[in-house]
Amino acid sequence: MPWILMAAVGLGTAGLLVLGVLSMRLWLDVRVLSREVDTASRTLAEACGELSATVRG
């Protein structure tokens, strides 16, 4: 019977480690994505400014 408990603890620990790795990976992906979105929005804002300057005059 104790081997069943040890197996359950081992599987639980492995599951928590996998969840930890997946959450770190997700966090890193979100960081990269947020940087790309920030760069794209700044570029779009700059292009809109140039376009409005061209239209005005």
C-alpha positions in Angstrom: 0.0 0.0 0.0 2.8 2.5 0.7 4.0 2.2 -2.9 0.7 3.5 -4.1 1.1 6.6 -1.9 4.6 7.1 -3.1 3.4 6.8 -6.7 0.6 9.3 -6.1 3.0 11.8 -4.6 5.5 11.3 -7.4 2.9 11.9 -10.1 1.6 14.9 -8.2 5.0 16.4 -8.0 5.7 15.7 -11.7 2.4 17.3 -12.6 3.2 20.4 -10.6 6.7 20.7 -12.3 5.1 20.4 -15.7 2.5 23.1 -14.8 5.4 25.3 -13.6 7.3 24.9 -16.8 4.2 25.6 -18.9 3.3 28.7 -16.9 6.9 30.1 -17.3 6.7 29.4 -21.1 3.3 31.2 -21.3 4.7 34.1 -19.3 7.7 34.4 -21.7 5.4 34.2 -24.8 3.1 36.9 -23.4 6.1 39.2 -22.7 7.4 38.8 -26.3 3.9 39.3 -27.7 3.3 42.4 -25.6 6.6 43.9 -26.9 5.6 43.2 -30.5 2.1 44.7 -30.0 3.7 47.8 -28.4 6.1 48.2 -31.4 3.3 47.8 -33.9 1.1 50.3 -32.1 3.9 52.9 -32.0 4.6 52.4 -35.7 0.9 52.7 -36.5 0.6 55.9 -34.5 3.6 57.3 -36.2 2.2 56.4 -39.7 -1.1 58.0 -38.8 0.7 61.2 -37.7 2.6 61.3 -41.0 -0.6 60.7 -43.0 -2.5 63.4 -41.2 0.4 65.8 -41.8 0.3 65.0 -45.5 -3.4 65.4 -45.8 -3.4 68.7 -44.0 -0.8 70.3 -46.1 
